[in-house]
Amino acid sequence: MEFRTAVDAACTKATVGLLDDAAATVDPFGSESYGLALVTGAAKGSSRRASVICVYDKKTKEAEVGGILDLPSPDAATAAAPAPSARPLPSAAVEAPSARPLPAAADAPADYPFKGDCDDACRTNLAVLVDADRRQIAALPDQVLQTLAETRGGDETSGIAFARMAAERLARATAGETGGEGALKPAGAVAAGTRACTVYWFGFLDKPSQKVGSHRCKIDKDETEVRVTKLTGDGLTAQFLPLAGDLSAYAGRSYLAEQTERDYDGKHPDNEENANFGNKVGLAGLVDDQLALVSIDERGMSPQDPTFFEVIVVDR
């Protein structure tokens, strides 16, 4: 907490000449030498939303910032991704999610973006998502495979190596590939309980791969749904949506501890207090019996980084 406070203060101060009403979203750990933050606010002298990347030197305690990155306005984002008629995923508290089935959808999309059969349940699950999130899931496999191809062969820990393998396994499963490294099972087969989980980033800034942090995650399941909740660090609550075969999507919401918006909501994709948090989607599955969640979501970055993806691995 002391580290995050120092990065927040230094990075916010460093953007005084660039942004008004600045707020920093801090990587909880940063890299080995630097703290990292994304600072958002209004571009100096205007109402235009913008972001600035900040790097904080852990030795000198000084912060440096890059140039202005334009962000789309919330109104433009909403117009580009209208909400479907399906109701949002059911509400849930962090520690004890309420167990309610997925809502029915009247406008289930006819086209399934991956190879394989998409039955009525699959189409209904996809229809819960707004168009922008369906497009993000459809773009995920190519982005993951391209980044892995460009960064393969680096010196990685066993945890990063597993996250890499799991991401590749899920990406290739979208093309109907059933072989290769890592046995794949549906995400819904994960056992309930609370255990360790780890966040990894690939293709972020100048790092091909990095461990972002170790946390605690909780799995809740009943006859109708399975949910994962990240209990420490920046929060995440998500529900698994079975697709074709052993492949699943996940849909949920990221949030800060003080934020009350914690469920996927097609009509309100951004958290009101901080638009760097909100709806989050990706692919999920059990790879060698460990739950892996893969996403290319990169809130607050504009334009989106075409090399970035995140993997959250939940221990057995």
Beta strands, then each sheet from edge to edge (+ up, - down):
strand 1: 19-26
strand 2: 34-43
strand 3: 49-57
strand 4: 63-65
strand 5: 69-70
strand 6: 184-185
strand 7: 193-204
strand 8: 207-221
strand 9: 226-230
strand 10: 235-242
strand 11: 248-255
strand 12: 279-287
strand 13: 290-295
strand 14: 309-314
sheet 1: 1+ 2- 3+ 4-
sheet 2: 1+ 2- 3+ 5-
sheet 3: 6+ 12- 11+ 10- 9+ 8- 7+ 14- 13+
end
